[in-house]
Amino acid sequence: MAITDWHENDRPREKLIKFGEQHLSDAELLAIFLRVGVKGKSAVDLAQDLLNEFGSLHNLLNANETEFCKAKGLGQAKYVQMRAVLEMSRRHFESGLQKSDAFTSPELVANYLSHELAHQTRERFGLLLLDQQHQLISFKILFEGTINQAEVHAREVVKSVLEHNAAAVILTHNHPSGDPTPSNADIQLTNTLTQALDLIEVRTLDHIIIGDKGRWYSFAQHNKMP
């Protein structure tokens, strides 16, 4: 049955307009992106097949060009469109950080960082460099490691902060395992860097760990900042 023959409340586009995008499944959201299906399959059916093939929406959106384009119903045009949508989303969150007090909105920060870090297969450590109003100056990745560890040097962190004349920072790194729960090493690193930055009168506002499936951990939210 074609989507046009479905009840209005079941059609992805109409459902989004009437109830909001949060009420759509991954397959329904992807179907709107695809716009059309293939012979014998509606856009929703095709979307579900693609999710099954890639394992998740996350894996599909982070597939490289070759992997993406060889899937049925996709191609280079869709790949370019997808990358453009993802970049617009990243810039949207970045713009929000530049116009707001990042410290009072850990969820906004985590959403932005998820776009930067959640898809990484290796652990990466970075800094959100903030001005005196806690608005974003720049986001910098300073270290990249293995699938479960990145060696972080306090001297390089301090150097980057001074170069950007930052008044405050938010530390961040990802856990490729998907579980954002901090390890003892993460806690020790937070303490070490906070102490180092205190010496140059720069405040460490938070340390946010990015996992998968929208999961993240904020030291500040859990009252774990030194």
C-alpha positions in Angstrom: 0.0 0.0 0.0 1.3 3.4 -0.9 1.8 6.0 1.9 -0.8 8.2 0.2 -3.3 5.5 0.9 -2.5 5.4 4.6 -4.6 7.2 7.3 -3.5 10.8 7.5 -2.3 10.4 11.1 0.0 7.6 10.0 1.7 9.4 7.1 5.2 10.6 8.3 4.9 14.2 7.0 1.4 14.8 8.2 2.2 13.1 11.5 5.2 15.4 12.0 3.1 18.5 11.4 0.2 17.4 13.6 2.1 15.8 16.5 5.7 17.0 16.2 8.9 15.4 15.1 9.6 13.8 18.5 6.6 11.4 17.9 8.1 9.9 14.8 10.2 6.7 14.7 13.7 6.6 13.2 12.2 4.9 10.1 9.5 7.6 9.7 12.1 10.4 10.1 14.4 8.8 7.6 11.4 8.2 5.2 10.8 12.0 5.1 14.5 12.5 4.2 14.3 9.8 1.5 11.0 11.3 0.1 10.3 8.2 -2.1 10.7 4.5 -1.9 11.6 1.9 -4.5 9.6 -0.4 -6.5 7.5 -2.6 -4.2 8.5 -0.6 -1.1 7.2 2.6 0.4 9.7 5.2 1.7 9.0 3.9 5.3 9.6 0.3 4.3 12.8 1.3 2.5 13.9 3.4 5.5 13.4 0.4 7.9 15.4 -1.9 5.5 18.2 0.6 5.6 18.1 0.9 9.4 18.3 -2.9 9.6 21.2 -3.0 7.1 23.3 -0.4 8.9 22.2 -1.4 12.4 21.0 2.0 13.5 20.2 5.5 12.4 23.5 6.6 14.0 25.5 4.2 11.8 23.7 5.2 8.7 24.3 8.9 9.2 27.9 8.3 9.9 28.6 5.9 7.0 31.3 7.0 4.6 30.4 7.8 1.0 31.2 4.3 -0.4 29.1 2.5 2.3 26.2 4.9 2.0 26.0 5.0 -1.8 26.0 1.3 -2.3 22.8 0.8 -0.2 19.6 0.4 -2.2 17.6 3.6 -2.6 20.6 5.8 -1.8 23.3 7.4 -3.9 25.7 10.3 -4.1 23.0 13.0 -4.3 21.4 11.6 -1.1 24.9 11.4 0.6 25.6 15.1 -0.2 22.1 16.0 1.1 22.7 14.1 4.3 26.1 15.7 4.9 24.6 19.1 4.4 21.8 18.4 6.9 24.2 17.2 9.5 26.4 20.2 9.0 23.5 22.6 9.3 22.5 20.8 12.5 26.0 21.2 13.9 26.1 24.9 13.0 22.7 25.4 14.6 24.0 24.0 17.9 27.2 26.0 17.7 25.2 29.2 17.0 23.2 28.5 20.1 26.3 28.2 22.2 27.6 31.5 20.8 24.5 33.3 21.8 23.8 31.8 25.2 25.4 31.1 28.6 26.8 27.7 27.9 27.3 26.9 31.6 23.6 27.2 32.3 22.6 24.8 29.5 24.6 21.5 29.7 22.0 19.9 27.5 22.7 22.4 24.7 26.4 21.8 25.1 26.0 18.0 25.1 23.9 18.2 21.9 26.6 20.2 20.2 29.3 17.9 21.4 27.4 14.8 20.4 27.5 16.0 16.8 31.3 16.4 17.1 32.2 13.3 19.1 29.5 10.7 19.3 30.4 9.0 16.0 34.1 8.8 16.7 35.7 5.3 16.9 38.7 6.6 18.9 38.7 8.6 22.1 39.2 12.3 21.5 39.7 15.0 24.1 38.7 18.6 23.5 37.9 22.0 25.0 35.1 24.4 24.7 36.9 27.8 25.1 34.6 30.4 26.5 34.7 34.2 27.1 33.9 36.1 30.3 30.1 35.7 29.5 30.6 32.0 29.1 29.8 32.2 25.4 31.7 30.1 22.9 35.0 31.3 21.4 36.1 28.0 19.8 35.9 24.3 20.1 39.3 22.5 19.8 40.2 18.8 19.7 43.6 18.6 21.4 44.2 14.9 21.7 43.2 11.6 20.0 43.9 8.2 21.3 42.8 4.6 21.1 39.4 3.1 21.3 39.4 3.6 25.1 42.1 6.1 26.1 43.5 9.4 25.0 46.7 10.8 26.7 46.0 14.3 27.8 48.8 16.8 28.7 47.9 19.7 31.1 50.6 21.9 29.5 48.9 21.7 26.1 45.5 22.4 27.6 46.9 25.5 29.3 48.7 26.6 26.1 45.4 26.4 24.1 43.5 28.4 26.7 46.1 31.1 26.8 46.3 31.3 23.0 42.5 31.9 22.8 42.4 34.2 25.8 39.6 32.1 27.3 38.1 33.1 30.6 36.5 29.7 31.2 36.5 26.2 29.7 34.4 23.1 29.5 36.4 19.9 29.2 35.0 17.1 27.0 35.8 13.7 25.6 34.0 10.8 24.1 33.7 7.1 25.2 33.6 5.0 22.0 32.2 2.2 24.1 29.0 4.2 24.3 28.8 4.3 28.1 29.5 7.9 29.3 30.0 7.0 32.9 33.3 8.5 34.1 36.2 6.3 35.0 38.5 6.9 37.9 41.0 8.2 35.4 38.4 10.7 34.1 37.8 11.9 37.6 41.6 12.3 38.2 42.1 14.1 34.9 39.3 16.5 35.7 40.9 17.3 39.1 44.4 17.7 37.5 43.3 20.0 34.7 41.0 22.1 37.0 44.0 22.7 39.3 46.3 23.6 36.4 43.8 26.1 35.0 43.1 27.6 38.5 46.8 28.7 38.5 46.1 30.9 35.4 42.8 32.1 36.9 40.7 30.3 34.3 37.5 28.5 35.6 36.7 25.0 34.6 32.9 24.9 34.4 32.3 21.3 33.5 33.6 18.1 32.0 31.1 16.5 29.6 31.6 12.9 28.5 29.8 11.9 25.3 28.5 8.3 24.8 26.2 7.0 22.2 22.4 7.1 21.5 22.2 10.6 23.0 23.8 9.6 26.3 26.1 12.0 28.0 27.5 12.7 31.5 28.0 16.2 33.0 30.3 16.4 36.0 28.7 19.7 37.0 25.2 18.3 36.9 26.3 15.5 39.2 28.2 17.9 41.5 31.4 16.2 40.7 33.5 19.2 39.7 36.4 19.9 42.1 
